[in-house]
Amino acid sequence: MENNQLFIGLDIGTTKIVAMIGELNEYDKLKIIGIGKSKSLGVHRGVVNNITQTIQSIQLAIEEAELNSKQKIDKVVVGIAGQHIRSLQHSDYITRENSDQVITEDDVEKLISHVYKLVMLPGEEIIHVLPQDYKVDGQGEIKEPIGMFGSRVEASFHVVVGQVSSIKNIARCVKSAGIDFDGITLEPLASADAVLSREEKEAGVALIDIGGGTTDLAIFKDGIIRHTAVIPFGGNIITEDIKEGCSIIEKQAELLKVKFGSAWPGENKENEIVSIPGLRGRDPKEITLKNLSKIINARVIEIIEQVYMEIKNYGHDQQKKKLIAGIVLTGGGSQLKHLKQCVELVTGMDTRLGQPNEHLAGNNSIEISNPTFATAVGLVMNSMNKRKNKNLENREEEVKSESQENKDINLSDSNNKNSVFEKFTEKIKTFLENAE
């Protein structure tokens, strides 16, 4: 099989690095044919803090994926997240010289390029500009202005900002591991692609991706991404609390959390005890499960409250912005026992666990449906969609001759969305050229 038929995602997380390879089956559905994962040793809260260790971890994950799939990996779509990511809302407008002609894709591009010129803090760069809705000559709530008449085009944007140095460090690690870039995307957006349905995105939904180092939030309404945020706490900080609270080593704390941990203290009886082996001949340590769940509950509540504050900042309390589909939890940290009930208690919103097999072919292994792989599956889907868009554009070029106007109207929406994303990818790729 030619490599251009393979779709590959690389999720560089705080606790693990996952390389995932997918291909289309005979029914044109995405099938995962190889996974490689390794312990992430050089990443802290989504930010690279040890280049050498990160390169080694990436190479291990890539080698395992190649071994499983018997395919060679040459380029990947990489996810970026981390505590350096922040977002803001911004409105801008352009005045068109000739209002007798319809608004074109070039006008929208011009408006978007205005936003890229915003002055950021030192070391920060705009990495994503997502149009929310448009106004044409004062008429609001327009989703797609292309093809309309008007002289003044306004839009509100969701702008995602990140540290240039953090992105360049990830770029350097990937290139040093001997892999090329096929593209780059925000991890919360990738996770959303993997676990959310179109209906949920239309109705309004908050995706909470609980990773090892960070908790990522992506809010959708009317099919459009409305808000993103990165909370600098994840599953690792819960492990840290258990380690401190029970005076045990980190390995034991992680095992306790995964095997016996619960976010709901009420379910454990006082006499339920687990025994931890002592260090170097010392007596075993006895820990009550009630105390363990109290430690976990305190930190979980703190994380959920921070996420809920972001949901309220978006405007969930307003009738027009209400998230009817509630909350979807995903990521490794979402598997904590009774977390769903805890989230519902704090937010009062319907909650479900999101598994990344929503859009995959039915014959994938059970392992892939684990929420831990949501971002990696989303990145593979992103790679597939990019390739499909590219093929579509190539076909359009070939059929350019007849019914030009009809084609413009039919394809303007997908082209516009794609060009915004392509612009973002190209911007990052220029970073990468200089990342050596």
C-alpha positions in Angstrom: 0.0 0.0 0.0 1.2 3.5 -0.8 1.9 5.8 2.1 -0.5 8.4 0.8 -3.3 6.0 1.7 -2.2 6.1 5.4 -3.4 8.6 7.9 -1.1 9.1 10.9 -1.6 11.1 14.2 1.0 11.8 16.9 -0.4 12.7 20.4 2.4 14.2 22.5 1.0 14.1 26.0 2.3 14.6 29.5 2.0 10.9 30.6 2.2 9.1 27.3 3.0 9.6 23.6 0.8 7.8 21.1 1.4 7.2 17.4 -1.6 5.9 15.5 -2.0 4.7 11.9 -5.3 4.5 10.1 -6.6 3.6 6.6 -9.9 3.5 4.8 -11.6 0.1 4.6 -13.7 -1.1 1.6 -16.8 0.9 3.0 -14.8 4.1 3.1 -14.8 4.0 6.9 -11.6 4.7 9.0 -9.9 1.6 10.4 -7.0 1.9 12.9 -4.3 -0.6 11.8 -1.5 0.3 14.2 -0.9 1.9 17.6 2.4 2.6 19.3 2.6 4.2 22.8 5.5 5.1 25.1 5.9 6.8 28.5 6.3 10.5 28.0 9.4 11.5 29.9 10.2 15.0 28.7 6.8 16.7 28.8 5.3 18.7 31.7 1.7 20.0 31.5 1.8 19.7 27.7 5.0 21.6 27.4 8.4 20.0 26.4 11.0 20.4 29.1 13.5 17.8 28.0 14.2 17.7 24.3 16.3 14.4 24.3 13.8 12.4 26.4 10.9 13.6 24.3 12.7 12.6 21.0 13.4 9.1 22.5 9.7 8.7 23.6 8.5 9.8 20.1 10.8 7.3 18.4 9.7 4.4 20.7 6.0 5.1 19.9 6.6 5.4 16.2 8.6 2.2 16.1 5.9 0.3 17.9 3.2 1.6 15.6 5.3 0.6 12.5 5.8 -2.8 14.0 2.1 -3.3 14.7 1.0 -2.1 11.2 4.0 -3.3 9.2 3.9 0.1 7.6 6.6 2.9 7.5 5.7 6.2 9.0 7.1 9.3 7.2 4.8 12.1 8.1 2.3 12.8 10.9 -0.4 15.2 12.1 0.7 16.5 15.5 -1.5 17.8 18.3 -0.6 20.8 20.4 -2.0 21.7 23.8 -0.4 22.7 27.1 -0.7 25.4 29.6 0.7 28.0 27.2 -2.5 27.9 25.1 -5.0 30.7 25.7 -8.0 32.1 23.8 -9.8 35.4 23.4 -12.8 36.9 21.5 -12.2 39.6 18.9 -14.4 41.5 16.4 -13.1 43.1 13.2 -14.5 44.5 9.9 -13.5 45.5 6.4 -15.1 48.0 4.1 -15.4 46.8 0.5 -14.7 49.3 -2.3 -17.2 47.8 -4.7 -20.5 46.9 -3.1 -22.1 46.1 -6.5 -20.1 42.9 -6.5 -20.9 39.9 -4.3 -18.8 39.1 -1.2 -16.1 36.6 -2.2 -13.8 34.2 -0.4 -11.0 36.8 -0.8 -13.0 39.3 1.2 -13.4 36.8 4.1 -9.7 35.9 3.8 -8.8 39.7 4.0 -10.9 40.0 7.2 -9.3 36.9 8.8 -5.8 38.2 7.9 -6.6 41.4 9.8 -7.1 39.4 12.9 -3.7 37.7 12.5 -2.1 41.2 12.7 -3.3 41.7 16.3 -0.5 42.6 18.7 0.1 39.8 21.2 2.2 39.5 24.4 6.0 39.0 23.8 6.7 35.4 22.6 3.1 34.7 21.8 1.7 34.1 18.3 -1.9 33.7 17.0 -2.2 30.1 15.9 -5.9 29.8 15.2 -8.5 32.2 14.0 -12.1 30.7 14.1 -14.9 32.9 12.6 -18.1 32.7 14.8 -20.7 34.7 12.9 -20.8 37.6 10.4 -22.6 40.9 10.0 -23.1 42.5 6.5 -24.1 46.2 6.5 -25.4 45.8 10.1 -27.5 42.7 9.4 -26.3 40.1 12.0 -26.3 36.4 12.7 -25.0 35.5 9.2 -23.2 32.2 9.1 -21.9 32.4 5.5 -21.5 35.9 3.9 -20.0 34.6 0.6 -22.4 35.4 -2.3 -24.2 38.2 -0.6 -24.1 41.9 -1.5 -22.8 44.5 1.0 -20.1 47.1 1.6 -19.2 46.5 5.3 -18.4 42.9 6.4 -18.0 42.4 10.2 -17.2 39.2 12.1 -16.6 38.0 15.6 -13.7 35.6 16.0 -12.5 33.1 18.5 -8.7 33.6 18.6 -6.3 30.9 19.9 -2.9 32.1 21.1 0.2 30.0 22.0 3.9 30.4 22.9 6.0 30.3 19.8 8.9 28.6 21.7 6.7 25.8 23.0 5.4 25.0 19.5 9.0 25.2 18.0 10.2 22.8 20.7 7.6 20.2 19.8 8.5 20.8 16.1 12.1 20.2 16.8 11.4 17.0 18.7 9.3 15.5 15.9 11.9 16.5 13.2 14.8 15.1 15.2 12.9 11.8 15.5 13.1 11.6 11.7 9.5 12.4 11.0 8.0 15.1 8.7 4.9 17.2 9.5 1.6 16.5 7.6 -0.1 19.2 9.7 -0.7 20.4 13.2 -3.9 20.9 15.2 -5.2 21.9 18.6 -5.7 18.7 20.7 -9.2 19.8 22.1 -10.4 20.1 18.5 -9.0 16.7 17.6 -10.6 15.0 20.6 -13.9 16.7 19.7 -13.8 15.3 16.2 -13.3 11.8 17.7 -16.0 11.7 20.3 -18.7 14.2 19.5 -21.6 13.7 17.1 -22.8 16.4 14.6 -26.1 16.7 16.6 -24.2 17.4 19.8 -22.2 20.2 18.2 -25.4 21.7 16.8 -27.3 21.5 20.1 -24.4 22.9 22.2 -21.9 20.8 24.1 -18.8 21.1 26.2 -16.0 18.6 25.7 -13.8 18.1 28.7 -10.6 16.1 27.9 -8.8 15.2 31.1 -5.2 14.3 30.4 -2.2 13.7 32.6 -0.9 17.3 32.8 -3.8 19.4 31.6 -7.6 19.4 31.2 -8.7 20.8 27.8 -12.1 22.3 27.2 -13.8 22.9 23.8 -17.3 24.3 23.5 -19.4 23.9 20.4 -22.8 25.5 19.5 -24.6 25.6 16.2 -21.9 23.4 14.8 -19.2 26.0 15.4 -16.4 26.0 18.0 -17.2 28.8 20.4 -14.7 28.6 23.2 -11.5 26.8 24.1 -9.5 26.7 27.3 -6.6 24.7 28.9 -6.7 24.2 32.6 -3.2 23.4 33.9 -4.3 20.4 36.1 -5.0 16.8 35.1 -4.8 13.3 36.4 -1.1 13.7 37.6 -2.0 16.3 40.2 -4.5 13.8 41.7 -1.7 11.2 41.9 0.5 13.8 43.5 -2.2 14.5 46.2 -2.5 10.8 47.0 1.3 10.5 47.2 1.5 13.4 49.7 -1.7 12.6 51.6 -0.9 8.9 52.1 2.9 9.3 52.4 3.6 6.7 49.6 5.7 6.7 46.4 4.3 7.9 43.1 4.1 4.5 41.5 1.9 3.2 44.4 -0.2 6.4 44.4 -1.0 5.9 40.6 -1.8 2.3 41.2 -4.1 3.2 44.1 -5.9 5.8 42.0 -6.5 3.5 39.0 -7.5 0.3 41.0 -9.4 1.7 44.0 -9.8 5.4 43.4 -13.3 7.0 43.3 -14.4 10.6 43.0 -17.3 9.9 45.4 -16.4 9.5 49.1 -19.9 8.5 50.1 -19.7 5.0 48.5 -16.8 3.7 50.7 -17.3 2.3 54.1 -15.0 3.2 57.0 -13.6 -0.3 57.4 -12.6 -0.8 53.7 -8.8 -0.8 53.8 -6.0 -1.5 51.3 -2.5 -2.5 52.4 0.5 -1.0 50.6 3.9 -2.8 50.9 6.5 -0.9 53.0 9.8 0.3 51.5 13.0 -1.8 52.1 11.7 -4.0 54.9 9.4 -1.4 56.6 6.0 -2.4 57.8 3.1 -2.2 55.2 1.0 0.9 55.2 -2.8 0.6 55.6 -5.0 3.2 53.8 -8.7 3.5 54.1 -10.6 3.7 50.8 -12.8 6.5 52.3 -9.7 8.7 52.9 -8.4 7.9 49.4 -11.7 9.0 47.8 -11.8 12.1 50.0 -8.3 13.2 48.7 -9.4 12.4 45.1 -12.8 14.2 45.5 -11.2 17.4 46.7 -8.9 17.8 43.7 -11.6 16.6 41.2 -14.0 19.2 42.5 -11.4 21.9 42.1 -10.7 20.9 38.5 -14.4 20.7 37.6 -15.1 24.1 39.2 -12.4 25.7 37.0 -13.8 24.1 33.9 -17.3 25.2 34.9 -16.1 28.8 35.4 -14.9 28.7 31.7 -18.3 27.3 30.6 -20.0 30.2 32.4 -17.5 32.7 30.9 -18.7 31.5 27.5 -22.2 32.4 28.5 -23.9 29.1 29.1 -26.4 30.8 31.5 -27.9 32.8 28.5 -30.8 31.1 26.8 -29.3 31.6 23.3 -25.9 30.0 24.4 -27.3 27.1 26.4 -25.5 23.8 25.9 -28.4 21.5 25.4 -26.2 18.4 24.9 -24.4 19.1 28.2 -20.9 17.8 28.9 -18.9 15.0 27.3 -15.9 13.6 29.3 -12.9 12.0 27.6 -9.2 11.5 28.0 -7.4 9.1 30.4 -8.5 11.0 33.5 -12.2 10.6 32.6 -12.1 6.9 33.5 -12.0 7.7 37.3 -14.9 5.9 39.0 -18.0 8.1 39.7 -16.5 11.1 37.9 -19.6 11.5 35.8 -21.8 11.9 39.0 -19.3 14.3 40.4 -19.4 16.5 37.3 -23.2 16.4 37.2 -23.4 17.5 40.9 -21.0 20.5 40.4 -22.4 21.7 37.1 -26.0 20.5 37.0 -25.5 19.5 33.4 -26.1 16.2 31.7 -22.8 14.3 31.3 -21.7 11.2 29.4 -18.4 9.5 28.8 -17.1 10.0 25.2 -15.4 7.1 23.5 -13.4 7.6 20.3 -15.1 4.9 18.3 -18.0 7.1 17.2 -16.7 7.6 13.6 -14.6 4.5 13.2 -15.2 1.2 11.3 -16.8 -1.4 13.5 -14.0 -4.0 13.4 -11.4 -2.0 15.4 -10.0 -3.4 18.6 -11.6 -2.8 22.0 -8.4 -0.9 23.1 -9.1 1.9 20.6 -12.5 2.7 22.1 -10.7 3.7 25.4 -11.1 7.5 26.1 -7.3 7.6 26.5 -7.0 7.4 22.7 -9.5 10.2 21.9 -6.9 12.7 20.9 -4.9 10.3 18.8 -8.0 9.0 16.9 -9.0 12.7 16.3 -5.6 13.5 14.9 -5.8 10.5 12.5 -9.3 11.7 11.4 -7.8 15.2 10.9 -5.1 13.7 8.7 -7.8 11.9 6.7 -10.0 15.0 6.3 -7.0 17.1 5.2 -6.2 14.5 2.5 -9.8 14.4 1.3 -10.0 18.2 1.1 -6.7 18.2 -0.9 -8.1 15.6 -3.3 -11.4 17.6 -3.6 -9.4 20.7 -4.5 -7.4 18.8 -7.1 -10.6 17.5 -8.7 -12.1 21.0 -8.7 -9.1 22.3 -10.6 -9.6 19.6 -13.3 -13.4 20.4 -13.6 -13.0 24.2 -13.6 -14.4 24.8 -17.0 -18.3 24.7 -16.8 -20.9 26.3 -14.5 -18.4 28.3 -12.6 -21.0 30.2 -10.6 -22.8 27.1 -9.4 -19.6 25.5 -8.3 -18.6 28.7 -6.3 -21.9 28.6 -4.4 -21.9 24.9 -3.7 -18.3 24.7 -2.4 -17.7 28.0 -0.8 -18.5 26.8 2.7 -16.1 23.9 2.8 -13.4 25.8 1.0 -13.6 28.7 3.4 -13.4 26.5 6.5 -10.5 24.6 4.9 -8.6 27.7 3.8 -8.8 29.1 7.4 -7.3 25.8 8.7 -4.8 25.6 5.9 -3.6 29.1 6.7 -3.1 28.0 10.4 -1.1 24.9 9.3 1.0 26.9 6.8 1.8 29.4 9.6 3.0 26.6 11.9 5.0 25.0 9.1 7.0 28.2 8.7 7.9 27.9 12.4 9.0 24.3 11.7 11.3 25.3 8.9 13.3 27.4 11.4 13.0 24.9 14.2 16.3 23.2 13.6 
